[in-house]
Amino acid sequence: MHFTVYWHLIFDKRKDNPMTSKQRAYLKGLAMKINPILQIGKSSITPEFTTAVDEALEARELIKIHVLKNCFDDPKGMAEIIAERTHAEVVQVIGKKIVLYRESKDKKQIELPKQNRS
């Protein structure tokens, strides 16, 4: 197992600190300006693809994935699977585009709006 996977198993904050709608809206705005960096084809989600997503999330924090027409799997279902495997958050799924976010442990680039504590 890759070291980053162990790190996320220990320090995964998603369960304790879910993303707020304000944070999600902020990330959606950022995602509008980026192009897809990965594509999912007819072979769907392979271990190699999951590794590529994990590395891209660590490097960029926010990524967009394009699901090709020859992939017949449901993009929303695939987004959930990828997010679970990479310990990321699904920001949005629109048509055949998936946007994922995961805070980088080494190179934090995106500062999310603060969560309001009630």
FIMARMI-908531 format. One record per atom (N, C-alpha, C): residue number from 1; x, z, y; residue in three letters; atom name. Coordinates in steps of 0.02 Angstrom, whole numbers, always signed. Atoms other than C-alpha are relative to their C-alpha. Example, Ala and Ser with C-alpha at 12.3 -4.5 7.8 and 13.67 -1.06 7.14 Angstrom:
BEGIN
{kolse 1; {+45; +0; -59}; ALA; N}
{kolse 1; {+615; +390; -225}; ALA; CA}
{kolse 1; {+45; +0; +60}; ALA; C}
{kolse 2; {-42; -3; -59}; SER; N}
{kolse 2; {+684; +357; -53}; SER; CA}
{kolse 2; {-39; +37; +55}; SER; C}
This chain:
BEGIN
{kolse 1; {+42; +0; -59}; MET; N}
{kolse 1; {+0; +0; +0}; MET; CA}
{kolse 1; {+44; +0; +62}; MET; C}
{kolse 2; {-38; +7; -62}; HIS; N}
{kolse 2; {+62; -43; +175}; HIS; CA}
{kolse 2; {-3; +65; +39}; HIS; C}
{kolse 3; {-4; -63; -37}; PHE; N}
{kolse 3; {+117; +101; +288}; PHE; CA}
{kolse 3; {-58; +7; +50}; PHE; C}
{kolse 4; {+53; -6; -50}; THR; N}
{kolse 4; {-12; +59; +423}; THR; CA}
{kolse 4; {-66; +20; -32}; THR; C}
{kolse 5; {+62; -19; +35}; VAL; N}
{kolse 5; {-150; +78; +294}; VAL; CA}
{kolse 5; {+0; +75; -10}; VAL; C}
{kolse 6; {-4; -73; +7}; TYR; N}
{kolse 6; {-90; +255; +256}; TYR; CA}
{kolse 6; {-12; +34; +67}; TYR; C}
{kolse 7; {+8; -30; -65}; TRP; N}
{kolse 7; {-80; +293; +441}; TRP; CA}
{kolse 7; {-73; +2; +20}; TRP; C}
{kolse 8; {+70; +2; -19}; HIS; N}
{kolse 8; {-259; +237; +468}; HIS; CA}
{kolse 8; {-44; +43; -45}; HIS; C}
{kolse 9; {+39; -45; +43}; LEU; N}
{kolse 9; {-322; +335; +319}; LEU; CA}
{kolse 9; {+5; +72; +25}; LEU; C}
{kolse 10; {-10; -67; -25}; ILE; N}
{kolse 10; {-250; +492; +397}; ILE; CA}
{kolse 10; {-28; +9; +70}; ILE; C}
{kolse 11; {+17; -8; -71}; PHE; N}
{kolse 11; {-284; +460; +581}; PHE; CA}
{kolse 11; {-59; -43; +22}; PHE; C}
{kolse 12; {+56; +43; -18}; ASP; N}
{kolse 12; {-440; +351; +576}; ASP; CA}
{kolse 12; {-50; +40; +42}; ASP; C}
{kolse 13; {+44; -36; -46}; LYS; N}
{kolse 13; {-544; +406; +726}; LYS; CA}
{kolse 13; {-70; -29; +3}; LYS; C}
{kolse 14; {+65; +34; -5}; ARG; N}
{kolse 14; {-691; +287; +699}; ARG; CA}
{kolse 14; {-57; +46; -21}; ARG; C}
{kolse 15; {+55; -41; +26}; LYS; N}
{kolse 15; {-794; +410; +599}; LYS; CA}
{kolse 15; {-17; +58; +47}; LYS; C}
{kolse 16; {+10; -57; -43}; ASP; N}
{kolse 16; {-769; +555; +720}; ASP; CA}
{kolse 16; {-19; -21; +71}; ASP; C}
{kolse 17; {+9; +22; -68}; ASN; N}
{kolse 17; {-774; +454; +881}; ASN; CA}
{kolse 17; {-27; -71; +1}; ASN; C}
{kolse 18; {+26; +69; +0}; PRO; N}
{kolse 18; {-890; +303; +868}; PRO; CA}
{kolse 18; {+4; -30; +71}; PRO; C}
{kolse 19; {-4; +35; -63}; MET; N}
{kolse 19; {-876; +173; +1005}; MET; CA}
{kolse 19; {-66; +4; +37}; MET; C}
{kolse 20; {+61; -4; -41}; THR; N}
{kolse 20; {-999; +194; +1148}; THR; CA}
{kolse 20; {-22; -71; +20}; THR; C}
{kolse 21; {+25; +65; -21}; SER; N}
{kolse 21; {-1108; +51; +1212}; SER; CA}
{kolse 21; {+39; -24; +62}; SER; C}
{kolse 22; {-40; +18; -59}; LYS; N}
{kolse 22; {-1007; +54; +1375}; LYS; CA}
{kolse 22; {+68; -28; -21}; LYS; C}
{kolse 23; {-64; +24; +26}; GLN; N}
{kolse 23; {-844; +32; +1279}; GLN; CA}
{kolse 23; {-8; -68; -34}; GLN; C}
{kolse 24; {+14; +63; +35}; ARG; N}
{kolse 24; {-919; -105; +1171}; ARG; CA}
{kolse 24; {-12; -56; +51}; ARG; C}
{kolse 25; {+13; +50; -52}; ALA; N}
{kolse 25; {-982; -197; +1327}; ALA; CA}
{kolse 25; {+65; -20; +35}; ALA; C}
{kolse 26; {-65; +14; -31}; TYR; N}
{kolse 26; {-808; -184; +1405}; TYR; CA}
{kolse 26; {+41; -47; -44}; TYR; C}
{kolse 27; {-37; +42; +47}; LEU; N}
{kolse 27; {-728; -258; +1248}; LEU; CA}
{kolse 27; {-31; -70; -7}; LEU; C}
{kolse 28; {+33; +66; +2}; LYS; N}
{kolse 28; {-858; -398; +1242}; LYS; CA}
{kolse 28; {+21; -42; +59}; LYS; C}
{kolse 29; {-23; +36; -60}; GLY; N}
{kolse 29; {-808; -445; +1419}; GLY; CA}
{kolse 29; {+71; -26; -8}; GLY; C}
{kolse 30; {-68; +21; +12}; LEU; N}
{kolse 30; {-625; -451; +1370}; LEU; CA}
{kolse 30; {+2; -56; -52}; LEU; C}
{kolse 31; {+0; +49; +55}; ALA; N}
{kolse 31; {-665; -551; +1213}; ALA; CA}
{kolse 31; {-22; -69; +23}; ALA; C}
{kolse 32; {+23; +65; -25}; MET; N}
{kolse 32; {-750; -688; +1314}; MET; CA}
{kolse 32; {+59; -43; +22}; MET; C}
{kolse 33; {-57; +36; -27}; LYS; N}
{kolse 33; {-579; -736; +1383}; LYS; CA}
{kolse 33; {+52; -19; -52}; LYS; C}
{kolse 34; {-51; +15; +51}; ILE; N}
{kolse 34; {-485; -749; +1218}; ILE; CA}
{kolse 34; {-26; -52; -49}; ILE; C}
{kolse 35; {+17; +50; +50}; ASN; N}
{kolse 35; {-481; -887; +1089}; ASN; CA}
{kolse 35; {+9; +29; -70}; ASN; C}
{kolse 36; {-10; -24; +69}; PRO; N}
{kolse 36; {-497; -861; +900}; PRO; CA}
{kolse 36; {+73; -11; -21}; PRO; C}
{kolse 37; {-69; +7; +23}; ILE; N}
{kolse 37; {-326; -830; +823}; ILE; CA}
{kolse 37; {+3; -7; -76}; ILE; C}
{kolse 38; {+4; +7; +72}; LEU; N}
{kolse 38; {-382; -831; +640}; LEU; CA}
{kolse 38; {-63; -38; -19}; LEU; C}
{kolse 39; {+58; +36; +26}; GLN; N}
{kolse 39; {-501; -937; +537}; GLN; CA}
{kolse 39; {-13; +20; -71}; GLN; C}
{kolse 40; {+20; -14; +68}; ILE; N}
{kolse 40; {-598; -898; +380}; ILE; CA}
{kolse 40; {-30; -64; -28}; ILE; C}
{kolse 41; {+24; +62; +31}; GLY; N}
{kolse 41; {-625; -1048; +265}; GLY; CA}
{kolse 41; {-36; +14; -65}; GLY; C}
{kolse 42; {+39; -5; +62}; LYS; N}
{kolse 42; {-699; -1079; +94}; LYS; CA}
{kolse 42; {+26; +53; -48}; LYS; C}
{kolse 43; {-26; -53; +44}; SER; N}
{kolse 43; {-584; -953; +9}; SER; CA}
{kolse 43; {-21; +70; +24}; SER; C}
{kolse 44; {+28; -61; -27}; SER; N}
{kolse 44; {-668; -819; +117}; SER; CA}
{kolse 44; {+54; +53; +15}; SER; C}
{kolse 45; {-45; -55; -17}; ILE; N}
{kolse 45; {-582; -648; +131}; ILE; CA}
{kolse 45; {+48; +13; -58}; ILE; C}
{kolse 46; {-51; -12; +51}; THR; N}
{kolse 46; {-421; -643; +31}; THR; CA}
{kolse 46; {+43; +59; +22}; THR; C}
{kolse 47; {-46; -55; -20}; PRO; N}
{kolse 47; {-293; -501; +27}; PRO; CA}
{kolse 47; {+49; -23; +54}; PRO; C}
{kolse 48; {-46; +26; -51}; GLU; N}
{kolse 48; {-176; -613; +128}; GLU; CA}
{kolse 48; {-34; -4; +69}; GLU; C}
{kolse 49; {+37; +4; -63}; PHE; N}
{kolse 49; {-310; -640; +260}; PHE; CA}
{kolse 49; {-9; +70; +29}; PHE; C}
{kolse 50; {+8; -70; -23}; THR; N}
{kolse 50; {-342; -452; +270}; THR; CA}
{kolse 50; {+65; +25; +30}; THR; C}
{kolse 51; {-66; -20; -26}; THR; N}
{kolse 51; {-155; -423; +295}; THR; CA}
{kolse 51; {+12; -33; +68}; THR; C}
{kolse 52; {-9; +35; -64}; ALA; N}
{kolse 52; {-152; -555; +433}; ALA; CA}
{kolse 52; {-42; +31; +55}; ALA; C}
{kolse 53; {+44; -33; -49}; VAL; N}
{kolse 53; {-300; -471; +521}; VAL; CA}
{kolse 53; {+30; +67; +20}; VAL; C}
{kolse 54; {-30; -65; -14}; ASP; N}
{kolse 54; {-215; -301; +506}; ASP; CA}
{kolse 54; {+59; -7; +47}; ASP; C}
{kolse 55; {-58; +11; -42}; GLU; N}
{kolse 55; {-55; -368; +583}; GLU; CA}
{kolse 55; {-21; -23; +70}; GLU; C}
{kolse 56; {+23; +25; -65}; ALA; N}
{kolse 56; {-149; -459; +722}; ALA; CA}
{kolse 56; {-31; +57; +41}; ALA; C}
{kolse 57; {+30; -57; -34}; LEU; N}
{kolse 57; {-248; -301; +765}; LEU; CA}
{kolse 57; {+54; +47; +26}; LEU; C}
{kolse 58; {-54; -44; -22}; GLU; N}
{kolse 58; {-88; -199; +774}; GLU; CA}
{kolse 58; {+36; -30; +61}; GLU; C}
{kolse 59; {-35; +33; -55}; ALA; N}
{kolse 59; {-9; -328; +890}; ALA; CA}
{kolse 59; {-42; -9; +63}; ALA; C}
{kolse 60; {+42; +19; -57}; ARG; N}
{kolse 60; {-159; -369; +1001}; ARG; CA}
{kolse 60; {-57; +49; +15}; ARG; C}
{kolse 61; {+56; -48; -5}; GLU; N}
{kolse 61; {-293; -233; +973}; GLU; CA}
{kolse 61; {-69; -34; -1}; GLU; C}
{kolse 62; {+64; +35; -3}; LEU; N}
{kolse 62; {-435; -356; +1010}; LEU; CA}
{kolse 62; {+11; -72; -24}; LEU; C}
{kolse 63; {-9; +67; +26}; ILE; N}
{kolse 63; {-450; -515; +907}; ILE; CA}
{kolse 63; {-68; -34; -12}; ILE; C}
{kolse 64; {+60; +40; +14}; LYS; N}
{kolse 64; {-575; -655; +882}; LYS; CA}
{kolse 64; {+16; -43; -60}; LYS; C}
{kolse 65; {-7; +38; +62}; ILE; N}
{kolse 65; {-599; -740; +713}; ILE; CA}
{kolse 65; {-55; -52; -2}; ILE; C}
{kolse 66; {+49; +54; +7}; HIS; N}
{kolse 66; {-685; -907; +684}; HIS; CA}
{kolse 66; {-15; -11; -74}; HIS; C}
{kolse 67; {+21; +14; +68}; VAL; N}
{kolse 67; {-784; -933; +524}; VAL; CA}
{kolse 67; {-16; -75; -3}; VAL; C}
{kolse 68; {+9; +72; +5}; LEU; N}
{kolse 68; {-772; -1116; +474}; LEU; CA}
{kolse 68; {-65; -19; -35}; LEU; C}
{kolse 69; {+63; +23; +29}; LYS; N}
{kolse 69; {-923; -1219; +420}; LYS; CA}
{kolse 69; {+2; -2; -77}; LYS; C}
{kolse 70; {-4; +3; +74}; ASN; N}
{kolse 70; {-857; -1232; +240}; ASN; CA}
{kolse 70; {+0; +69; -32}; ASN; C}
{kolse 71; {+7; -67; +26}; CYS; N}
{kolse 71; {-870; -1042; +221}; CYS; CA}
{kolse 71; {-75; +17; +1}; CYS; C}
{kolse 72; {+72; -11; +5}; PHE; N}
{kolse 72; {-1045; -1001; +159}; PHE; CA}
{kolse 72; {-20; +73; +0}; PHE; C}
{kolse 73; {+16; -71; -3}; ASP; N}
{kolse 73; {-1032; -811; +171}; ASP; CA}
{kolse 73; {-29; +18; +69}; ASP; C}
{kolse 74; {+31; -23; -62}; ASP; N}
{kolse 74; {-1130; -716; +304}; ASP; CA}
{kolse 74; {+53; +30; +47}; ASP; C}
{kolse 75; {-50; -27; -46}; PRO; N}
{kolse 75; {-1019; -685; +458}; PRO; CA}
{kolse 75; {-8; +74; +14}; PRO; C}
{kolse 76; {+10; -72; -13}; LYS; N}
{kolse 76; {-1098; -514; +491}; LYS; CA}
{kolse 76; {+24; +43; -58}; LYS; C}
{kolse 77; {-23; -36; +59}; GLY; N}
{kolse 77; {-1066; -457; +314}; GLY; CA}
{kolse 77; {+76; -1; -6}; GLY; C}
{kolse 78; {-73; +6; +3}; MET; N}
{kolse 78; {-889; -523; +319}; MET; CA}
{kolse 78; {+33; +43; +53}; MET; C}
{kolse 79; {-27; -41; -53}; ALA; N}
{kolse 79; {-858; -435; +485}; ALA; CA}
{kolse 79; {+4; +73; -21}; ALA; C}
{kolse 80; {+1; -70; +24}; GLU; N}
{kolse 80; {-909; -268; +409}; GLU; CA}
{kolse 80; {+54; +13; -53}; GLU; C}
{kolse 81; {-51; -7; +52}; ILE; N}
{kolse 81; {-797; -296; +258}; ILE; CA}
{kolse 81; {+70; +2; +29}; ILE; C}
{kolse 82; {-66; +3; -31}; ILE; N}
{kolse 82; {-647; -344; +364}; ILE; CA}
{kolse 82; {+13; +64; +40}; ILE; C}
{kolse 83; {-8; -61; -40}; ALA; N}
{kolse 83; {-676; -197; +482}; ALA; CA}
{kolse 83; {+14; +61; -45}; ALA; C}
{kolse 84; {-10; -56; +46}; GLU; N}
{kolse 84; {-687; -77; +335}; GLU; CA}
{kolse 84; {+71; -1; -29}; GLU; C}
{kolse 85; {-66; +7; +31}; ARG; N}
{kolse 85; {-528; -144; +255}; ARG; CA}
{kolse 85; {+57; +11; +49}; ARG; C}
{kolse 86; {-54; -6; -50}; THR; N}
{kolse 86; {-428; -142; +417}; THR; CA}
{kolse 86; {-10; +61; +45}; THR; C}
{kolse 87; {+16; -59; -40}; HIS; N}
{kolse 87; {-507; +16; +491}; HIS; CA}
{kolse 87; {-9; -18; +73}; HIS; C}
{kolse 88; {+14; +24; -67}; ALA; N}
{kolse 88; {-566; -81; +643}; ALA; CA}
{kolse 88; {-73; +10; +17}; ALA; C}
{kolse 89; {+70; -2; -23}; GLU; N}
{kolse 89; {-727; -86; +744}; GLU; CA}
{kolse 89; {-24; -71; +9}; GLU; C}
{kolse 90; {+30; +64; -15}; VAL; N}
{kolse 90; {-841; -236; +745}; VAL; CA}
{kolse 90; {-28; +5; +71}; VAL; C}
{kolse 91; {+24; +1; -69}; VAL; N}
{kolse 91; {-867; -272; +930}; VAL; CA}
{kolse 91; {-64; -42; +3}; VAL; C}
{kolse 92; {+59; +42; +1}; GLN; N}
{kolse 92; {-986; -416; +903}; GLN; CA}
{kolse 92; {+10; -57; -50}; GLN; C}
{kolse 93; {+1; +60; +41}; VAL; N}
{kolse 93; {-1033; -561; +790}; VAL; CA}
{kolse 93; {-51; -46; +32}; VAL; C}
{kolse 94; {+45; +49; -30}; ILE; N}
{kolse 94; {-1106; -713; +877}; ILE; CA}
{kolse 94; {+11; -66; -37}; ILE; C}
{kolse 95; {-5; +62; +38}; GLY; N}
{kolse 95; {-1141; -863; +767}; GLY; CA}
{kolse 95; {+55; +6; -52}; GLY; C}
{kolse 96; {-56; +1; +47}; LYS; N}
{kolse 96; {-979; -899; +675}; LYS; CA}
{kolse 96; {+63; +30; +30}; LYS; C}
{kolse 97; {-57; -34; -32}; LYS; N}
{kolse 97; {-867; -793; +789}; LYS; CA}
{kolse 97; {-6; +76; -11}; LYS; C}
{kolse 98; {-4; -72; +13}; ILE; N}
{kolse 98; {-813; -616; +744}; ILE; CA}
{kolse 98; {+51; +29; +49}; ILE; C}
{kolse 99; {-46; -35; -44}; VAL; N}
{kolse 99; {-733; -497; +870}; VAL; CA}
{kolse 99; {+12; +70; -28}; VAL; C}
{kolse 100; {-19; -66; +27}; LEU; N}
{kolse 100; {-638; -344; +805}; LEU; CA}
{kolse 100; {+47; +35; +49}; LEU; C}
{kolse 101; {-44; -41; -41}; TYR; N}
{kolse 101; {-551; -201; +894}; TYR; CA}
{kolse 101; {+27; +58; -42}; TYR; C}
{kolse 102; {-31; -60; +28}; ARG; N}
{kolse 102; {-429; -70; +834}; ARG; CA}
{kolse 102; {+57; +20; +45}; ARG; C}
{kolse 103; {-54; -25; -43}; GLU; N}
{kolse 103; {-318; +37; +943}; GLU; CA}
{kolse 103; {+66; -3; -37}; GLU; C}
{kolse 104; {-67; +4; +30}; SER; N}
{kolse 104; {-134; +4; +909}; SER; CA}
{kolse 104; {+33; +68; +2}; SER; C}
{kolse 105; {-34; -64; +1}; LYS; N}
{kolse 105; {-32; +153; +857}; LYS; CA}
{kolse 105; {+65; -1; +39}; LYS; C}
{kolse 106; {-65; +6; -34}; ASP; N}
{kolse 106; {+128; +87; +938}; ASP; CA}
{kolse 106; {-5; -33; +69}; ASP; C}
{kolse 107; {+2; +40; -62}; LYS; N}
{kolse 107; {+79; -38; +1074}; LYS; CA}
{kolse 107; {-70; +0; +30}; LYS; C}
{kolse 108; {+67; -4; -30}; LYS; N}
{kolse 108; {-79; +22; +1160}; LYS; CA}
{kolse 108; {-3; -43; +62}; LYS; C}
{kolse 109; {+5; +47; -56}; GLN; N}
{kolse 109; {-133; -118; +1277}; GLN; CA}
{kolse 109; {-66; +5; +36}; GLN; C}
{kolse 110; {+67; -1; -29}; ILE; N}
{kolse 110; {-318; -93; +1308}; ILE; CA}
{kolse 110; {-21; +73; +12}; ILE; C}
{kolse 111; {+24; -67; -18}; GLU; N}
{kolse 111; {-381; +60; +1401}; GLU; CA}
{kolse 111; {-76; -2; +2}; GLU; C}
{kolse 112; {+73; -1; +3}; LEU; N}
{kolse 112; {-563; +90; +1352}; LEU; CA}
{kolse 112; {-28; +48; +53}; LEU; C}
{kolse 113; {+33; -48; -44}; PRO; N}
{kolse 113; {-685; +171; +1474}; PRO; CA}
{kolse 113; {-8; +67; -37}; PRO; C}
{kolse 114; {+5; -68; +29}; LYS; N}
{kolse 114; {-695; +359; +1445}; LYS; CA}
{kolse 114; {-69; +12; -29}; LYS; C}
{kolse 115; {+64; -19; +29}; GLN; N}
{kolse 115; {-830; +430; +1334}; GLN; CA}
{kolse 115; {-27; +59; +40}; GLN; C}
{kolse 116; {+32; -56; -36}; ASN; N}
{kolse 116; {-954; +543; +1424}; ASN; CA}
{kolse 116; {-15; +54; -50}; ASN; C}
{kolse 117; {+13; -58; +43}; ARG; N}
{kolse 117; {-960; +715; +1345}; ARG; CA}
{kolse 117; {-63; +35; +25}; ARG; C}
{kolse 118; {+63; -34; -21}; SER; N}
{kolse 118; {-1133; +794; +1347}; SER; CA}
{kolse 118; {+4; +73; -16}; SER; C}
